[in-house]
Amino acid sequence: MLNELHIENIAVIERADIRFERGLNVLTGETGAGKSIVIDAIGAVLGERVSRELVRRGAEKALVTAVFDSADAEAWLRDNEIDADEELILQRRINADGKSSCRVCGAPVTAAQMKELAALLVDIHGQNDGRQLMDERRHMGYLDSFGQLQKEIDAYQTEYRQYRALRKELDQLSMDEVEKARLSESLRYQIAELERAEMKAGEKDSLISRRDLLRNSEKLTEALDEALRLLYSNEDNAVSMAENAEYYAGRAATLVPELQGAVSAIHEAAFSLSDAAETLRDFRENLDFSPEEYDQLEERISLLSKLERKYTRDEEHLIAYLDECREKLDRIEYADERSEKLRRELEEQKKRCRKAAKLLREKRQAAAEELQQRIVRELRELNMPSVRFAVEFSPLEGEPGFDSTGADQIRFLMSANAGEELGRISRIASGGELSRIMLAMKNVFAEHDPVATMIFDEIDTGVSGIAAQRVGEKLYSVSRGKQVMCVTHLPQIAAMADSHYLIAKEERNGRTYTDVTKLDREGQRMELARLHGGDNITITTLASAEEQLEAAERYKAM
């Protein structure tokens, strides 16, 4: 649930602090007062795209902070390693140059992360959603969401991906003979060149190390000889002197036992010196330098480097590339056999896809039956008593008769009035009917949606009279299980509010300011009277507003 919203320097709102409540929260005000700016601010803090035009003129930056219950996003917070107590604090800062930054509980996040989190917190129904309902490409998604068919969709798409992989491989094998000959010749040349090189993993590094050793052979030999002379070769060499020291220290230790530790240390040193001398001697004796070896090393390193440059791969990847070329050549040479095998596999996979698509269709048809009944019931409660609503299935045409979504085209059809044939929503529904259809669908889908907050931005478009009253009652009904926020111009909807906020614009010192005020019951009565009669608030409009509030209270008490 959205508990608090803090806005700074967003359009005409210099500063506003709004505390939202459970139930139905309604925002009203004159056209242009800034009602939708509050919704835009919520969208900004939820990761929607923003621009510098959103920043109030003359301000260096804008800031929106929203406080939610953290329980709504515990898994997301855990996955993103963000700590939150009982409150989940989202913040969006927008600079005057259009750049912005996002934070969750003080931790910086990307706008994409913020949008991912927002999907768990808020469902915003904007003025564009009605147009989206007319887009028949979206109807399948609506149905699948209602039917909770992700398991069946995943099962089908697993089969479809396998079909696409086989289809792609078969297409790759279906080349003309000239192209096949050209590619075969190129692959044979590359394979022969790489095989002649007889590359081994790690060879180049080993060769370079050996070459560097040969380059310094003279200095190395001189250093080894001198070290051996000092350790072992001279009469007074280090090993002999250490052994003599051990002897005399041992004699002293017979007289003073506490010197035995020193004797042991000298013994270890003498042994280490002797061992080091043996290591150096073995290395020196195994040194075998020749000009021929150095030239061979240089030639081999040059060849490997040339191949690396030519094929733009290092030694390890050249070896892998050789295997890849062999596999490609094998596929070409045995393409006819492989193609025939793939065709058989493809036909079998088609059958599996069609079987999975049939199962998916059956699940969708069952969901469609329930959706039709639910939508009709909701719409009749929204003052559309003669409405009919249907989900139309039509098979995909052409070969193979299925695509990534299944084997059907799906669209919603409706008839708003008695005696009319079912037709496309885009051709049948008026603006007010679209608003009510979308509200009905939102209400139905909300049962399976864990999102706790729903926002409706001017759901009343094209609605008036009894239909408006029914929309208000429906919004109140939805708010019993969700927190609902609604921007409206209609008193029938505003009267149903549990919390009513007035968005008012005024001019001060040559600048425009928008204030947000939570209304008490008297303030709500005055605002309803204004919605009825404009600025001309009379005893009659006040009485009408009072009557409407009392009727709403009676409805809520039912």
DOZAKOL-718901 format. One record per residue (C-alpha): residue number from 1; x, y, z; residue in one letter. Coordinates in Angstrom, 2 decimals. Layout:
   resi         X         Y         Z   resn
    NUM         X         Y         Z      A
...
This chain:
   resi         X         Y         Z   resn
      1      0.00      0.00      0.00      M
      2      1.15      3.55     -0.78      L
      3      1.20      5.38      2.53      N
      4      2.86      8.71      1.78      E
      5      3.86     10.78     -1.24      L
      6      6.24     13.74     -1.06      H
      7      6.56     15.98     -4.15      I
      8      9.01     18.84     -4.69      E
      9      9.20     21.04     -7.78      N
     10      7.16     18.82    -10.10      I
     11      5.52     21.07    -12.74      A
     12      3.24     23.51    -10.87      V
     13      3.58     21.68     -7.55      I
     14      6.29     23.40     -5.51      E
     15      5.83     21.11     -2.52      R
     16      3.16     18.66     -1.45      A
     17      2.92     15.97      1.20      D
     18      0.04     13.55      0.79      I
     19     -0.82     10.76      3.19      R
     20     -2.99      8.19      1.50      F
     21     -5.30      5.83      3.34      E
     22     -6.70      2.37      2.76      R
     23     -9.84      2.08      0.70      G
     24    -10.90      4.52     -2.01      L
     25     -8.78      7.68     -2.32      N
     26    -10.26     10.28     -4.71      V
     27     -8.50     13.32     -6.20      L
     28    -10.62     16.13     -7.64      T
     29    -10.02     19.69     -8.77      G
     30    -10.47     22.08    -11.64      E
     31     -9.18     21.09    -15.07      T
     32     -5.49     22.00    -15.21      G
     33     -5.15     22.23    -11.43      A
     34     -2.58     19.44    -11.39      G
     35     -4.49     16.24    -10.65      K
     36     -2.68     14.26    -13.32      S
     37      0.62     15.78    -12.18      I
     38      0.23     13.84     -8.94      V
     39     -0.18     10.67    -11.03      I
     40      2.84     11.69    -13.15      D
     41      4.87     12.12     -9.95      A
     42      3.87      8.63     -8.81      I
     43      4.85      7.31    -12.25      G
     44      8.24      9.04    -11.98      A
     45      9.04      7.50     -8.60      V
     46      8.02      4.11    -10.02      L
     47     10.67      4.28    -12.75      G
     48      8.71      5.68    -15.69      E
     49     10.55      7.82    -18.24      R
     50     10.94     11.44    -17.19      V
     51     12.11     14.61    -18.90      S
     52     13.41     17.97    -17.75      R
     53     10.00     19.51    -18.59      E
     54      8.71     17.81    -15.44      L
     55     10.99     20.00    -13.29      V
     56      9.34     23.22    -12.07      R
     57     10.61     26.29    -13.92      R
     58     13.49     27.92    -12.06      G
     59     14.22     24.90     -9.87      A
     60     17.54     23.03    -10.04      E
     61     15.94     19.67     -9.36      K
     62     12.69     17.88     -8.63      A
     63     12.19     15.17     -6.04      L
     64      9.50     12.55     -5.49      V
     65      9.48     10.23     -2.50      T
     66      6.96      7.44     -1.98      A
     67      6.55      5.29      1.13      V
     68      5.05      1.81      0.77      F
     69      4.58     -1.18      3.06      D
     70      7.77     -3.24      2.69      S
     71      5.84     -6.54      2.96      A
     72      4.66     -6.02     -0.64      D
     73      8.19     -6.52     -1.99      A
     74     10.11     -8.69      0.46      E
     75     11.37    -11.13     -2.19      A
     76     12.56     -8.31     -4.50      W
     77     14.39     -6.59     -1.64      L
     78     16.06     -9.86     -0.68      R
     79     17.10    -10.62     -4.26      D
     80     18.57     -7.12     -4.67      N
     81     20.25     -7.16     -1.24      E
     82     18.44     -4.06      0.01      I
     83     17.48     -3.75      3.66      D
     84     14.10     -2.30      4.62      A
     85     12.23     -2.15      7.89      D
     86      8.45     -1.90      7.89      E
     87      8.59      0.94      5.35      E
     88      9.76      0.74      1.75      L
     89     11.03      4.18      0.65      I
     90     11.34      4.93     -3.07      L
     91     12.94      8.16     -4.27      Q
     92     13.44      9.73     -7.71      R
     93     15.54     12.87     -8.23      R
     94     15.25     14.69    -11.56      I
     95     17.77     17.40    -12.43      N
     96     16.99     20.44    -14.56      A
     97     19.11     18.95    -17.38      D
     98     16.84     15.89    -17.51      G
     99     19.19     13.45    -15.79      K
    100     17.70     11.47    -12.94      S
    101     18.64      9.03    -10.19      S
    102     16.65      6.41     -8.27      C
    103     17.02      5.08     -4.74      R
    104     15.27      2.37     -2.75      V
    105     15.68      2.65      1.02      C
    106     18.73      4.83      0.36      G
    107     20.41      2.34     -2.00      A
    108     20.99      3.53     -5.59      P
    109     19.16      1.48     -8.25      V
    110     18.53      1.81    -11.98      T
    111     15.24      2.98    -13.47      A
    112     14.79     -0.54    -14.83      A
    113     15.12     -1.99    -11.32      Q
    114     12.66      0.61    -10.05      M
    115     10.13     -0.38    -12.74      K
    116     10.57     -4.04    -11.83      E
    117      9.86     -3.19     -8.18      L
    118      6.95     -0.94     -9.17      A
    119      5.21     -3.84    -10.91      A
    120      4.93     -5.48     -7.48      L
    121      3.51     -2.37     -5.82      L
    122      1.18     -0.41     -8.10      V
    123     -1.08     -0.97    -11.11      D
    124     -1.73      2.34    -12.89      I
    125     -4.70      2.51    -15.25      H
    126     -4.08      5.57    -17.39      G
    127     -6.07      7.23    -20.12      Q
    128     -4.18      5.17    -22.73      N
    129     -5.35      1.82    -21.36      D
    130     -8.69      2.12    -23.15      G
    131     -6.85      2.45    -26.45      R
    132     -4.74     -0.56    -25.52      Q
    133     -7.95     -2.53    -25.06      L
    134     -8.78     -1.80    -28.70      M
    135     -5.43     -3.29    -29.77      D
    136     -6.40     -6.88    -30.55      E
    137     -2.76     -8.00    -30.30      R
    138     -3.07     -7.53    -26.54      R
    139     -6.22     -9.60    -26.08      H
    140     -4.41    -12.93    -25.87      M
    141     -2.21    -11.54    -23.09      G
    142     -5.28    -10.37    -21.15      Y
    143     -6.85    -13.83    -21.45      L
    144     -3.66    -15.66    -20.47      D
    145     -3.24    -13.39    -17.47      S
    146     -6.80    -14.04    -16.32      F
    147     -6.48    -17.81    -16.82      G
    148     -3.05    -17.93    -15.13      Q
    149     -1.80    -20.07    -18.00      L
    150      1.94    -19.46    -17.70      Q
    151      2.64    -23.14    -17.00      K
    152      0.84    -24.23    -20.17      E
    153      2.43    -21.41    -22.20      I
    154      5.91    -22.44    -21.02      D
    155      5.23    -26.06    -21.97      A
    156      4.12    -25.04    -25.45      Y
    157      7.02    -22.64    -26.00      Q
    158      9.53    -25.34    -25.03      T
    159      8.23    -27.42    -27.96      E
    160      8.09    -24.38    -30.23      Y
    161     11.71    -23.41    -29.51      R
    162     12.80    -26.93    -30.45      Q
    163     10.82    -26.64    -33.70      Y
    164     12.49    -23.29    -34.48      R
    165     15.95    -24.74    -33.79      A
    166     15.35    -27.65    -36.17      L
    167     13.87    -25.31    -38.78      R
    168     16.89    -23.00    -38.55      K
    169     19.37    -25.86    -38.87      E
    170     17.54    -27.24    -41.89      L
    171     17.48    -23.82    -43.54      D
    172     21.21    -23.48    -43.00      Q
    173     21.80    -26.79    -44.81      L
    174     19.59    -25.78    -47.73      S
    175     22.21    -23.96    -49.84      M
    176     22.83    -24.20    -53.57      D
    177     25.66    -26.34    -54.95      E
    178     27.88    -23.38    -55.92      V
    179     27.72    -21.92    -52.43      E
    180     28.28    -25.37    -50.93      K
    181     31.42    -25.90    -53.08      A
    182     32.80    -22.45    -52.27      R
    183     32.32    -22.90    -48.53      L
    184     33.75    -26.45    -48.60      S
    185     36.90    -25.27    -50.37      E
    186     37.38    -22.43    -47.87      S
    187     36.92    -24.75    -44.89      L
    188     39.34    -27.37    -46.30      R
    189     42.02    -24.72    -46.79      Y
    190     41.61    -23.40    -43.23      Q
    191     41.60    -26.91    -41.77      I
    192     44.76    -27.87    -43.67      A
    193     46.56    -24.70    -42.59      E
    194     45.62    -25.11    -38.94      L
    195     46.37    -28.84    -38.89      E
    196     49.86    -28.24    -40.31      R
    197     50.53    -25.93    -37.39      A
    198     49.86    -28.82    -34.94      E
    199     48.97    -26.37    -32.21      M
    200     48.90    -27.37    -28.57      K
    201     47.24    -25.48    -25.74      A
    202     49.74    -23.28    -23.87      G
    203     52.49    -23.93    -26.43      E
    204     53.15    -20.30    -27.34      K
    205     53.72    -19.20    -23.74      D
    206     56.10    -22.11    -23.23      S
    207     58.04    -21.24    -26.39      L
    208     58.34    -17.58    -25.43      I
    209     59.61    -18.55    -22.00      S
    210     62.26    -20.85    -23.53      R
    211     63.29    -18.21    -26.07      R
    212     63.76    -15.61    -23.34      D
    213     65.90    -18.12    -21.48      L
    214     68.12    -18.61    -24.52      L
    215     68.45    -14.87    -25.02      R
    216     69.99    -14.59    -21.56      N
    217     71.98    -17.85    -21.68      S
    218     75.42    -16.22    -21.25      E
    219     74.44    -14.17    -18.23      K
    220     72.59    -17.17    -16.77      L
    221     75.60    -19.47    -17.16      T
    222     77.96    -16.96    -15.56      E
    223     75.62    -16.45    -12.62      A
    224     75.16    -20.19    -12.05      L
    225     78.89    -20.89    -12.22      D
    226     79.67    -18.16     -9.72      E
    227     76.96    -19.36     -7.35      A
    228     78.25    -22.95     -7.53      L
    229     81.83    -21.78     -6.95      R
    230     80.84    -19.96     -3.79      L
    231     78.65    -22.77     -2.53      L
    232     80.69    -25.84     -3.40      Y
    233     83.71    -25.42     -5.62      S
    234     86.17    -23.30     -3.60      N
    235     88.18    -24.72     -0.76      E
    236     86.49    -22.26      1.58      D
    237     83.02    -22.68      0.09      N
    238     79.78    -21.98      1.94      A
    239     78.81    -25.63      2.40      V
    240     82.19    -26.61      3.88      S
    241     82.28    -23.60      6.16      M
    242     78.76    -24.38      7.43      A
    243     79.72    -28.01      8.10      E
    244     82.85    -26.85     10.00      N
    245     80.78    -24.42     12.00      A
    246     78.40    -27.23     12.89      E
    247     81.33    -29.37     14.10      Y
    248     82.79    -26.71     16.41      Y
    249     79.39    -25.63     17.69      A
    250     78.67    -29.27     18.51      G
    251     81.85    -29.48     20.62      R
    252     80.76    -26.34     22.46      A
    253     77.31    -27.83     23.05      A
    254     78.83    -30.82     24.84      T
    255     80.10    -28.33     27.39      L
    256     77.04    -26.01     27.36      V
    257     73.89    -28.00     26.51      P
    258     71.76    -24.88     25.90      E
    259     73.78    -24.33     22.69      L
    260     72.27    -27.43     21.15      Q
    261     69.59    -25.27     19.47      G
    262     72.28    -23.32     17.67      A
    263     73.89    -26.56     16.52      V
    264     70.58    -27.73     15.04      S
    265     70.10    -24.41     13.24      A
    266     73.58    -24.59     11.70      I
    267     72.91    -28.19     10.68      H
    268     69.70    -27.16      8.90      E
    269     71.51    -24.29      7.19      A
    270     74.29    -26.58      5.99      A
    271     71.74    -29.04      4.65      F
    272     69.80    -26.25      2.87      S
    273     73.00    -24.90      1.31      L
    274     73.96    -28.36      0.10      S
    275     70.47    -28.94     -1.33      D
    276     70.52    -25.56     -3.11      A
    277     73.93    -26.34     -4.57      A
    278     72.64    -29.65     -5.95      E
    279     69.65    -27.92     -7.54      T
    280     71.88    -25.33     -9.21      L
    281     74.32    -28.01    -10.41      R
    282     71.52    -30.12    -11.95      D
    283     70.09    -27.10    -13.73      F
    284     73.54    -26.05    -14.99      R
    285     74.31    -29.52    -16.33      E
    286     70.99    -29.69    -18.19      N
    287     71.51    -26.39    -19.95      L
    288     71.81    -27.11    -23.63      D
    289     71.92    -23.99    -25.80      F
    290     72.33    -23.92    -29.52      S
    291     71.79    -21.25    -32.20      P
    292     69.65    -23.72    -34.15      E
    293     67.16    -24.07    -31.26      E
    294     66.81    -20.31    -30.91      Y
    295     66.05    -19.94    -34.64      D
    296     63.49    -22.75    -34.46      Q
    297     61.80    -21.10    -31.51      L
    298     61.61    -17.76    -33.30      E
    299     60.18    -19.41    -36.39      E
    300     57.54    -21.33    -34.43      R
    301     56.47    -18.27    -32.42      I
    302     56.22    -16.25    -35.63      S
    303     53.97    -18.89    -37.23      L
    304     51.61    -19.00    -34.23      L
    305     51.45    -15.19    -34.09      S
    306     50.70    -15.03    -37.81      K
    307     47.81    -17.48    -37.42      L
    308     46.45    -15.54    -34.47      E
    309     46.46    -12.32    -36.50      R
    310     44.96    -13.96    -39.55      K
    311     42.07    -15.61    -37.74      Y
    312     41.75    -12.91    -35.03      T
    313     41.85    -15.56    -32.31      R
    314     44.34    -16.49    -29.65      D
    315     46.01    -19.90    -29.50      E
    316     43.32    -21.54    -27.37      E
    317     40.49    -20.30    -29.59      H
    318     42.36    -21.31    -32.75      L
    319     42.28    -24.92    -31.57      I
    320     38.53    -24.60    -30.91      A
    321     38.08    -22.94    -34.31      Y
    322     39.77    -25.89    -36.01      L
    323     37.24    -28.25    -34.43      D
    324     34.45    -25.88    -35.48      E
    325     35.67    -25.90    -39.11      C
    326     35.81    -29.69    -39.12      R
    327     32.23    -29.85    -37.84      E
    328     31.03    -27.37    -40.49      K
    329     32.74    -29.33    -43.25      L
    330     31.21    -32.56    -41.99      D
    331     27.75    -30.97    -42.01      R
    332     28.21    -29.78    -45.59      I
    333     29.62    -33.08    -46.86      E
    334     26.86    -35.02    -45.18      Y
    335     24.22    -32.31    -45.70      A
    336     21.89    -34.47    -47.74      D
    337     21.82    -37.19    -45.11      E
    338     21.52    -34.66    -42.32      R
    339     18.78    -32.76    -44.15      S
    340     16.70    -35.87    -44.56      E
    341     17.10    -36.72    -40.91      K
    342     16.19    -33.15    -39.91      L
    343     13.07    -33.22    -42.08      R
    344     11.89    -36.33    -40.28      R
    345     12.66    -34.76    -36.90      E
    346     10.94    -31.54    -37.95      L
    347      7.75    -33.38    -38.90      E
    348      7.72    -35.14    -35.54      E
    349      8.33    -31.83    -33.75      Q
    350      5.45    -30.24    -35.67      K
    351      3.17    -32.92    -34.27      K
    352      4.42    -32.23    -30.75      R
    353      3.89    -28.48    -31.25      C
    354      0.36    -29.00    -32.52      R
    355     -0.43    -31.29    -29.60      K
    356      0.90    -28.73    -27.11      A
    357     -0.95    -25.93    -28.94      A
    358     -4.19    -27.95    -28.73      K
    359     -3.78    -28.37    -24.98      L
    360     -3.06    -24.65    -24.65      L
    361     -6.18    -23.82    -26.73      R
    362     -8.35    -25.98    -24.48      E
    363     -7.06    -24.20    -21.39      K
    364     -7.61    -20.82    -23.05      R
    365    -11.14    -21.75    -24.10      Q
    366    -11.99    -22.80    -20.56      A
    367    -10.55    -19.51    -19.25      A
    368    -12.45    -17.62    -21.98      A
    369    -15.78    -19.11    -20.85      E
    370    -15.21    -17.91    -17.32      E
    371    -13.86    -14.52    -18.45      L
    372    -16.93    -13.91    -20.63      Q
    373    -19.29    -14.60    -17.74      Q
    374    -17.30    -12.47    -15.32      R
    375    -16.95     -9.49    -17.68      I
    376    -20.65     -9.53    -18.57      V
    377    -21.60     -9.65    -14.87      R
    378    -19.24     -6.77    -14.08      E
    379    -20.48     -4.66    -17.01      L
    380    -24.11     -5.19    -16.09      R
    381    -23.26     -3.89    -12.62      E
    382    -21.74     -0.88    -14.44      L
    383    -25.07      0.02    -16.09      N
    384    -24.60     -1.93    -19.30      M
    385    -27.59     -4.30    -18.90      P
    386    -27.74     -5.50    -22.50      S
    387    -24.02     -6.03    -23.00      V
    388    -22.64     -9.19    -24.54      R
    389    -18.94    -10.03    -24.43      F
    390    -17.19    -12.89    -26.21      A
    391    -13.69    -14.21    -26.78      V
    392    -13.27    -15.26    -30.42      E
    393    -10.82    -18.01    -31.39      F
    394     -9.69    -18.40    -35.01      S
    395     -6.97    -20.75    -36.26      P
    396     -3.73    -19.35    -37.62      L
    397     -3.60    -19.61    -41.36      E
    398     -0.76    -20.99    -43.45      G
    399      2.02    -23.45    -42.69      E
    400      2.84    -24.66    -40.06      P
    401     -0.37    -23.33    -38.47      G
    402      1.23    -22.16    -35.23      F
    403      3.65    -19.50    -33.98      D
    404      5.31    -18.55    -30.70      S
    405      1.92    -17.88    -29.04      T
    406      0.10    -21.03    -30.11      G
    407     -2.20    -22.03    -32.95      A
    408     -4.91    -19.40    -32.53      D
    409     -5.71    -15.76    -33.02      Q
    410     -7.72    -14.36    -30.13      I
    411     -9.76    -11.19    -29.94      R
    412    -12.51     -9.78    -27.76      F
    413    -15.89     -9.00    -29.28      L
    414    -18.80     -7.18    -27.71      M
    415    -22.26     -5.84    -28.27      S
    416    -23.19     -2.92    -26.08      A
    417    -26.88     -2.73    -26.94      N
    418    -29.74     -5.18    -27.41      A
    419    -30.23     -6.38    -30.97      G
    420    -26.69     -5.53    -32.08      E
    421    -24.33     -8.15    -33.46      E
    422    -21.07     -8.87    -31.72      L
    423    -18.28     -6.78    -33.18      G
    424    -14.75     -5.56    -32.57      R
    425    -14.40     -3.43    -29.46      I
    426    -12.62     -0.77    -31.51      S
    427    -15.73     -0.35    -33.69      R
    428    -18.47     -0.95    -31.13      I
    429    -17.45      0.68    -27.85      A
    430    -17.78      4.38    -27.09      S
    431    -15.30      6.17    -24.84      G
    432    -17.47      5.65    -21.77      G
    433    -17.99      1.99    -22.61      E
    434    -14.25      1.49    -23.06      L
    435    -13.67      2.97    -19.60      S
    436    -16.19      0.62    -18.05      R
    437    -14.88     -2.43    -19.92      I
    438    -11.37     -1.64    -18.71      M
    439    -12.62     -1.15    -15.14      L
    440    -14.48     -4.47    -15.33      A
    441    -11.36     -6.25    -16.59      M
    442     -9.18     -4.61    -13.93      K
    443    -11.61     -5.74    -11.25      N
    444    -11.66     -9.31    -12.57      V
    445     -7.89     -9.51    -13.01      F
    446     -7.27     -7.98     -9.58      A
    447     -8.37    -11.23     -7.94      E
    448     -5.20    -12.95     -9.17      H
    449     -2.96     -9.88     -8.88      D
    450     -0.91     -9.48     -5.67      P
    451     -0.39     -5.75     -6.33      V
    452     -1.96     -3.90     -3.40      A
    453     -2.50     -0.46     -4.96      T
    454     -4.52      0.42     -8.08      M
    455     -4.55      3.91     -9.61      I
    456     -7.21      5.07    -12.08      F
    457     -6.45      8.29    -13.91      D
    458     -9.80      9.69    -15.15      E
    459    -11.65      6.37    -15.41      I
    460    -14.78      8.51    -15.85      D
    461    -14.00      9.52    -19.45      T
    462    -17.26      9.51    -21.39      G
    463    -19.31      8.41    -18.34      V
    464    -22.18     10.30    -16.72      S
    465    -25.47      9.87    -14.89      G
    466    -26.36      6.41    -13.59      I
    467    -23.29      4.88    -15.29      A
    468    -21.06      7.23    -13.29      A
    469    -22.78      6.17    -10.07      Q
    470    -22.20      2.51    -10.94      R
    471    -18.54      3.21    -11.72      V
    472    -18.19      4.86     -8.30      G
    473    -19.81      1.88     -6.60      E
    474    -17.54     -0.51     -8.51      K
    475    -14.41      1.45     -7.55      L
    476    -15.54      1.31     -3.93      Y
    477    -16.12     -2.44     -4.26      S
    478    -12.60     -2.92     -5.64      V
    479    -11.18     -0.81     -2.79      S
    480    -12.47     -3.28     -0.20      R
    481     -9.65     -5.60     -1.22      G
    482     -7.17     -3.09     -2.65      K
    483     -6.05      0.44     -2.04      Q
    484     -7.61      2.42     -4.92      V
    485     -6.73      5.95     -6.06      M
    486     -8.87      7.72     -8.60      C
    487     -8.67     11.06    -10.40      V
    488    -12.20     12.13    -11.34      T
    489    -14.43     15.04    -12.38      H
    490    -17.69     13.33    -11.38      L
    491    -19.51     13.88     -8.06      P
    492    -21.05     10.39     -8.30      Q
    493    -17.55      8.88     -8.01      I
    494    -16.14     11.44     -5.58      A
    495    -19.03     10.82     -3.16      A
    496    -17.88      7.21     -2.70      M
    497    -14.43      8.26     -1.44      A
    498    -13.09      7.07      1.87      D
    499    -10.46      9.83      1.58      S
    500    -11.01     12.87     -0.64      H
    501     -8.16     15.16     -1.76      Y
    502     -8.68     18.55     -3.40      L
    503     -6.09     19.66     -5.96      I
    504     -6.27     23.47     -6.18      A
    505     -4.22     25.90     -8.27      K
    506     -3.62     29.55     -7.42      E
    507     -1.35     32.40     -8.46      E
    508      0.99     33.99     -5.92      R
    509      3.53     36.71     -6.75      N
    510      3.26     36.01    -10.44      G
    511      3.85     32.25    -10.11      R
    512      1.39     29.37    -10.27      T
    513      1.20     27.00     -7.32      Y
    514     -0.78     23.80     -6.78      T
    515     -1.77     22.63     -3.31      D
    516     -3.14     19.25     -2.22      V
    517     -5.56     19.24      0.72      T
    518     -7.32     16.33      2.37      K
    519    -10.98     17.27      2.87      L
    520    -13.10     16.66      5.94      D
    521    -16.76     15.86      5.45      R
    522    -17.78     19.49      5.13      E
    523    -14.99     20.12      2.66      G
    524    -16.12     17.07      0.72      Q
    525    -19.69     18.42      0.64      R
    526    -18.46     21.76     -0.69      M
    527    -16.35     20.06     -3.38      E
    528    -19.26     17.87     -4.48      L
    529    -21.40     21.00     -4.74      A
    530    -18.70     22.58     -6.93      R
    531    -18.59     19.46     -9.12      L
    532    -22.37     19.76     -9.52      H
    533    -22.65     23.48    -10.18      G
    534    -19.21     24.94    -10.72      G
    535    -18.33     28.11     -8.80      D
    536    -22.02     28.90     -8.38      N
    537    -22.49     26.96     -5.14      I
    538    -26.06     27.33     -3.94      T
    539    -28.32     25.90     -1.29      I
    540    -29.63     23.52     -3.95      T
    541    -26.19     22.22     -4.99      T
    542    -25.17     21.88     -1.33      L
    543    -28.35     19.94     -0.61      A
    544    -27.70     17.74     -3.62      S
    545    -24.14     17.13     -2.42      A
    546    -25.36     16.24      1.08      E
    547    -27.94     13.87     -0.36      E
    548    -25.26     12.22     -2.48      Q
    549    -22.93     11.78      0.51      L
    550    -25.72     10.25      2.58      E
    551    -26.61      7.87     -0.27      A
    552    -22.95      6.83     -0.52      A
    553    -22.81      6.23      3.23      E
    554    -25.92      4.06      3.06      R
    555    -24.40      2.08      0.17      Y
    556    -21.19      1.50      2.12      K
    557    -23.13      0.34      5.16      A
    558    -24.96     -2.36      3.15      M
